[in-house]
């Protein structure tokens, strides 16, 4: 399989390997070259980091909700997936942070008027799970390969 080069909006999905324009992101335009149809992937956004190394910033706010350019970090991951026409996204969150993250993502995707299904997979607050252990919670819910995006 030829490598994909991302150079920060998808108009049409082409299967002939030609350049495809991707749109919808604030930071500019991405160009996807040599894009070929590939097996279906299920995106998983990792958003369960507790921010232990940045305690002063993340003590009252989930780490994925910390602002980058006045926008929560998780926005960039989810909107990138929406721009690439994914219709179902899994988001791994801590149980205590679910309501905050879910209300933000619900309101931000509603503003885009996108028909997207976001399923939240909760891990216990005191659980010290790594990426692989968190993905084991998602794996039974999907039949395709996973595309993992870190947002924490």
C-alpha positions as CSV (number, residue, x, y, z in Angstrom):
1,X,0.0,0.0,0.0
2,X,1.4,3.4,-0.9
3,X,2.0,5.9,1.9
4,X,-0.5,8.7,2.5
5,X,0.9,12.2,2.7
6,X,-0.9,14.8,4.6
7,X,0.1,18.3,3.6
8,X,-4.3,21.2,7.8
9,X,-10.9,20.0,4.2
10,X,-12.5,15.7,1.7
11,X,-14.5,16.8,-1.3
12,X,-14.8,13.5,-3.2
13,X,-13.3,10.2,-2.4
14,X,-11.4,8.9,-5.4
15,X,-10.3,5.4,-5.9
16,X,-7.9,6.0,-8.7
17,X,-5.0,7.3,-6.6
18,X,-5.4,11.0,-7.7
19,X,-5.0,13.9,-5.4
20,X,-8.1,14.5,-3.3
21,X,-8.9,17.8,-1.5
22,X,-10.0,17.6,2.2
23,X,-11.9,20.5,3.7
24,X,-13.4,21.7,7.0
25,X,-10.5,22.5,9.3
26,X,-9.6,25.9,10.6
27,X,-5.9,25.5,10.2
28,X,-5.8,25.4,6.4
29,X,-6.2,22.8,3.7
30,X,-5.0,19.2,3.8
31,X,-4.1,17.5,0.6
32,X,-4.3,13.7,0.5
33,X,-2.2,12.2,-2.2
34,X,-2.4,8.7,-3.6
35,X,-5.5,8.0,-1.5
36,X,-6.9,4.6,-2.4
37,X,-10.0,2.9,-1.0
38,X,-8.9,0.9,2.0
39,X,-10.7,-1.4,4.4
40,X,-13.2,0.2,6.7
41,X,-11.7,1.6,9.9
42,X,-13.5,2.5,13.1
43,X,-12.0,5.6,14.6
44,X,-11.3,5.7,18.4
45,X,-10.5,9.0,20.0
46,X,-8.5,8.5,23.2
47,X,-9.7,11.1,25.7
48,X,-9.2,9.5,29.1
49,X,-5.9,11.0,30.1
50,X,-5.9,12.4,33.7
51,X,-3.3,15.1,33.2
52,X,-1.1,14.0,36.1
53,X,1.9,15.8,34.6
54,X,-0.1,19.0,34.2
55,X,-2.1,18.9,37.4
56,X,-2.5,22.6,37.8
57,X,-4.1,22.9,34.3
58,X,-6.1,19.7,34.4
59,X,-7.3,19.6,38.0
60,X,-10.8,20.9,37.3
61,X,-11.0,20.3,33.5
62,X,-10.6,17.0,31.6
63,X,-7.3,17.0,29.8
64,X,-8.9,16.6,26.3
65,X,-11.0,19.7,27.1
66,X,-7.9,21.9,27.7
67,X,-7.9,24.7,25.1
68,X,-5.5,24.9,22.2
69,X,-6.1,28.2,20.3
70,X,-9.2,28.7,22.5
71,X,-10.7,25.4,21.3
72,X,-10.7,22.1,23.3
73,X,-8.1,19.6,22.0
74,X,-10.8,17.0,21.4
75,X,-12.5,19.3,18.8
76,X,-9.6,18.9,16.4
77,X,-9.6,15.1,16.5
78,X,-13.4,14.8,16.1
79,X,-13.7,17.4,13.4
80,X,-10.9,15.9,11.5
81,X,-12.7,12.6,11.4
82,X,-16.0,14.3,10.4
83,X,-14.1,16.1,7.6
84,X,-13.0,12.7,6.4
85,X,-16.6,11.4,6.3
86,X,-16.5,9.0,9.3
87,X,-20.0,8.4,10.5
88,X,-19.3,6.6,13.7
89,X,-16.7,7.5,16.3
90,X,-15.8,5.9,19.6
91,X,-14.5,8.2,22.3
92,X,-12.7,6.6,25.3
93,X,-13.3,8.8,28.4
94,X,-13.1,8.6,32.2
95,X,-16.5,8.0,33.8
96,X,-16.3,11.3,35.8
97,X,-15.6,13.3,32.6
98,X,-18.2,11.8,30.3
99,X,-20.9,14.3,30.8
100,X,-18.6,17.3,30.2
101,X,-17.1,15.8,27.1
102,X,-20.4,14.5,25.7
103,X,-22.3,17.8,26.1
104,X,-19.5,19.7,24.4
105,X,-19.2,17.2,21.5
106,X,-23.0,17.1,21.1
107,X,-23.3,20.8,20.8
108,X,-20.3,21.3,18.6
109,X,-21.4,18.5,16.1
110,X,-25.0,19.9,16.1
111,X,-23.6,23.3,15.0
112,X,-22.0,21.6,12.0
113,X,-25.3,19.9,11.2
114,X,-23.5,16.6,10.7
115,X,-25.2,13.2,11.1
116,X,-22.5,11.5,13.2
117,X,-22.8,8.8,15.9
118,X,-20.5,9.2,18.8
119,X,-20.3,6.3,21.3
120,X,-18.6,6.8,24.6
121,X,-16.6,4.1,26.2
122,X,-16.1,4.8,29.9
123,X,-13.2,3.6,32.0
124,X,-13.3,3.8,35.8
125,X,-11.7,6.9,37.3
126,X,-9.3,4.9,39.5
127,X,-8.3,2.5,36.7
128,X,-4.8,2.9,35.5
129,X,-5.4,1.6,32.0
130,X,-3.0,2.2,29.1
131,X,-3.9,2.6,25.5
132,X,-4.0,-1.1,24.7
133,X,-6.2,-1.9,27.7
134,X,-8.6,0.9,26.8
135,X,-8.8,-0.4,23.2
136,X,-9.8,-3.9,24.6
137,X,-13.0,-2.3,25.8
138,X,-13.7,-1.0,22.3
139,X,-12.7,-4.0,20.2
140,X,-15.8,-6.1,21.0
141,X,-18.1,-3.3,19.8
142,X,-16.7,-3.2,16.2
143,X,-15.8,-5.6,13.5
144,X,-13.3,-3.5,11.6
145,X,-9.8,-2.4,12.2
146,X,-9.3,0.5,14.6
147,X,-7.9,4.0,13.8
148,X,-6.6,5.3,17.1
149,X,-6.3,9.1,17.6
150,X,-4.9,10.5,20.8
151,X,-6.7,13.6,22.1
152,X,-5.3,13.5,25.6
